[in-house]
Amino acid sequence: MDIVQIARTAVVMAPPIIFAIILHEVAHGWVAEKFGDSTARRMGRLTLNPIPHIDPIGTILLPIFLIAMGSRFLFGWAKPVPVNFGNLRHPKREMIYVAAAGPATNLSLALVSAALYATLITVFPPLKTVFEIFISTLQIPSVGQGSTALLVATPLVLMAGVSVVVNVILMLFNLIPLPPLDGGRVMVGLLPPKQALLFSKIERYGMVILVLLIMSGTLNYIFWPFVDRITAILLGL
């Protein structure tokens, strides 16, 4: 993929990726505040302004690198929104809602994006093929000569489709029941106190375990069938 194509692809993919990552983090802080912890607001993190949330590697460099490599695994992260679970009124129970807020937000974004995608390809049927080519090659095909409306709708349908895929990936990835991922924190909140304490101790090894699962291919074997099935349903592929 040449530099021009990388730039065009990045322009289409960057907004939905950054939006999905940032809203995921803001949701954690917003729900935490509802249960008594205002740490995120006091630190200026309950904002849609992307600048306070940007992690140079996870929000910018990694997604661009994956796009340039033509990787199917599009992923990234923002600076985690700070949450002090000790400030919650009922920490063990309410941490479930705080942790689940991120994946729930990604699900909502996926559904809204799918509705926009469906509307656009209904009005402009050729764009379904354009998106299918794009998602399999990460290259934007030419739509030839068309109306101004079609030319405007093309990047919108690509962004909407990418938003569905990215948000499904973020939702499912973060629901993996492994601390410090959101699914792991939900498990800690659901388990009885003794088992929750033992399970929470996995967190110090969580990222190492996750990297091993990815490198061994085990996570891909379990993870991608769910991603493929859900995105196929939402996008009608």
C-alpha angles and dihedrals in degrees: 000000000000124000094259092053091046089053093049092048092047091051089056098041104037099070097053092042094050093042092051094048095046096046089049090058096040089053091060092053094043094053091043089056091053088057095048108277114113095172094115094051093046089053093049095248101123092087137103089221100115096210098080090048101046118115106194093221104034099037101036118010100040097049091046091048092050091048091049091050092049089237120176091209102079108182144146145147143224128220104289113255106242115247124179103204089191089069093058115105092231103016101185095047099036095048085071091063094042092051094043092050093080098053090040089056091050090051091052092049091049091053094047091046091049090053091051091047092050092049093050096048090047090056094038107028095181089065091072089067091044091056094045090054091046096049092050097044105020087227123117110235121215116260091199121217114345146141122294088250091057092049090051093045094052098073090038093056091046092051092046092050093046089049090057093051095044095047093048090051093048092046095050095039093052091046091063102121095238123112129265088032117089092254090056092052091049089053091051089054094048100045123085112265097262095047091041091056092050092046093048090059088069088072094084088060097033099103092045090052090048094051090049091051091051096045093047092052091237093117093048091052091054100030108047099055089060092046092048094047097048095044090047090054094046095045098036092236 
